[in-house]
Amino acid sequence: MAESSGDLLYESGTEYVSHHLGFLTFGKLDGHWGFAHSAEEAAAMGFWALNVDTMLISFVLALGFMGFYYFISKKMTSGVPGLAQNIVEMIVEFVIDSVDGAFHAKNKFIAPLALTVFSWVFLMNAMDLVPVDWIPLSAQLIAGDSHLYFKAVPTTDINITLGFATTVFLMVIYYSLKVKGPMGFANDFLMHPFPKWYLAPLNLLLELPGFFAKPVSLALRLYGNMFAGEVIFLVIALLGWYQLPLHFAWAVFHILVITLQAYLFMMLTIVYLNQAHSVDH
């Protein structure tokens, strides 16, 4: 049975799901720059290919929440606050309480960073709640190409989640060197868990895999949960009009997932940076 989305007809449900999981990829193929027209062409473009759709939506969401926070900050009142101010104050207080509970050093950068991470990841996750055909079909209509790939949920792109995790990892290294110094940073690997100099090689063997696993686990946890949620939405969409009650039920449950994943990413960022600021005396 063929599945349809707008004016685009799919031969099977598998093709429908596969097309919705494809990216609008720009890169160099056979010596020419351009957009990929298939998953095979996107893969052939290699490492330097750019997923334009996820980058575009990520930047739009970033500008959106920063603009919203800036607008509310300029309109804040000490009197009776409006709904928007109440929401912003609740989010800010929630983030500050999270930082106070998990970060025990002094660094004014951590709270704004945590607020940015939570807000941005939450909004990118929340794109999963938009009906699966709306954004891809809109992109196809604008481009005039009924076969155009367009991914609507940035956190279902491993490049996005790995980019976030790598940034956190680099900040951990930076603050570890800044706060502890090179010798103190090296001491974390050479003298733990066994504080004997002759066991330094064993300590290094035990500590390094866990250290480098941090960005990998941080990226894969977010990516895996959001990718699985998107696939379920796509499978539900194959039911046609019968999808509505299931779509609503999964969307309600998924609100908890997108919020929890944003919270976990924020909290792990705070915890890792707190470890970077912890000095072993």
URUR-V50408 format. One record per backbone hydrogen bond with DSSP energy under -1.0 kcal/mol. NH is the residue of the N-H (numbers start at 1). CO is the residue of the C=O. E is the energy in kcal/mol with one decimal. If there is no record, write none. Layout:
BEGIN
NH/CO/E + NH/CO/E
END
This chain:
BEGIN
3/10/-1.7 + 5/8/-2.5 + 8/5/-2.1 + 10/3/-4.4 + 16/12/-1.9 + 17/13/-2.5 + 18/14/-2.5 + 19/15/-2.5 + 20/16/-1.7 + 21/17/-1.1 + 22/19/-1.2 + 25/23/-1.4 + 26/50/-3.0 + 27/34/-2.6 + 29/32/-3.2 + 32/29/-1.6 + 34/27/-2.5 + 36/25/-2.8 + 42/38/-2.1 + 43/39/-2.2 + 44/40/-1.9 + 45/41/-1.0 + 46/43/-1.1 + 49/46/-1.3 + 50/26/-3.3 + 52/24/-2.1 + 52/50/-1.3 + 55/51/-1.9 + 56/52/-2.7 + 57/53/-2.5 + 58/54/-2.1 + 59/55/-2.3 + 60/56/-2.3 + 61/57/-2.5 + 62/58/-2.2 + 63/59/-2.7 + 64/60/-2.1 + 65/61/-2.6 + 66/62/-2.1 + 67/63/-2.3 + 68/64/-2.2 + 69/65/-2.5 + 70/66/-2.4 + 71/67/-2.5 + 72/68/-2.5 + 73/69/-2.4 + 74/70/-1.5 + 86/82/-2.2 + 87/83/-2.3 + 88/84/-2.3 + 89/85/-2.6 + 90/86/-2.3 + 91/87/-2.2 + 92/88/-2.7 + 93/89/-2.6 + 94/90/-2.2 + 95/91/-2.4 + 96/92/-2.7 + 97/93/-2.5 + 98/94/-1.9 + 99/95/-2.5 + 100/96/-2.8 + 101/97/-1.8 + 102/98/-1.2 + 103/99/-2.9 + 110/107/-1.3 + 113/109/-1.9 + 114/110/-2.9 + 115/111/-2.5 + 116/112/-2.4 + 117/113/-2.8 + 118/114/-2.6 + 119/115/-2.4 + 120/116/-2.6 + 121/117/-2.4 + 122/118/-2.3 + 123/119/-2.2 + 124/120/-2.3 + 125/121/-2.6 + 126/122/-2.5 + 128/125/-2.1 + 129/126/-2.0 + 130/127/-1.1 + 134/131/-1.4 + 137/133/-2.3 + 138/134/-2.1 + 139/135/-2.4 + 140/136/-2.1 + 141/137/-2.3 + 142/138/-2.4 + 143/139/-2.4 + 144/140/-1.3 + 145/140/-1.5 + 148/145/-1.5 + 156/153/-1.8 + 157/154/-1.8 + 160/157/-1.1 + 161/157/-1.7 + 162/158/-2.5 + 163/159/-1.7 + 164/160/-2.3 + 165/161/-2.5 + 166/162/-2.6 + 167/163/-1.9 + 168/164/-2.1 + 169/165/-2.4 + 170/166/-2.5 + 171/167/-2.0 + 172/168/-2.2 + 173/169/-2.1 + 174/170/-2.5 + 175/171/-2.8 + 176/172/-2.1 + 177/173/-2.3 + 178/174/-2.3 + 179/175/-2.8 + 180/176/-2.2 + 181/177/-1.0 + 185/181/-2.6 + 186/182/-2.3 + 187/183/-2.1 + 188/184/-1.1 + 189/186/-1.1 + 190/186/-2.2 + 191/187/-2.3 + 196/194/-2.1 + 199/196/-1.6 + 200/197/-1.5 + 203/199/-2.6 + 204/200/-2.7 + 205/201/-2.0 + 206/202/-1.9 + 207/203/-2.9 + 208/204/-2.1 + 211/207/-2.0 + 212/208/-2.5 + 213/209/-1.3 + 217/213/-3.0 + 218/214/-2.4 + 219/215/-2.2 + 220/216/-2.7 + 221/217/-2.2 + 222/218/-1.2 + 223/219/-2.5 + 224/220/-2.9 + 225/221/-1.8 + 226/222/-2.1 + 227/223/-2.8 + 228/224/-2.1 + 229/225/-1.9 + 230/226/-2.2 + 231/227/-2.3 + 232/228/-1.9 + 233/229/-1.9 + 234/230/-2.2 + 235/231/-2.5 + 236/232/-2.5 + 237/233/-1.9 + 239/236/-1.9 + 240/237/-1.4 + 242/239/-1.3 + 243/240/-1.9 + 244/241/-1.3 + 247/243/-3.9 + 248/244/-2.4 + 249/245/-2.2 + 250/246/-2.8 + 251/247/-2.3 + 252/248/-2.3 + 253/249/-2.0 + 254/250/-2.6 + 255/251/-1.4 + 257/253/-1.1 + 258/254/-2.9 + 259/255/-1.8 + 260/256/-2.6 + 261/257/-2.7 + 262/258/-1.6 + 263/259/-2.4 + 264/260/-2.9 + 265/261/-2.2 + 266/262/-2.1 + 267/263/-2.9 + 268/264/-2.7 + 269/265/-1.8 + 270/266/-2.2 + 271/267/-2.9 + 272/268/-2.7 + 273/269/-2.0 + 274/270/-2.2 + 275/271/-2.2 + 276/272/-1.5 + 277/273/-1.1
END
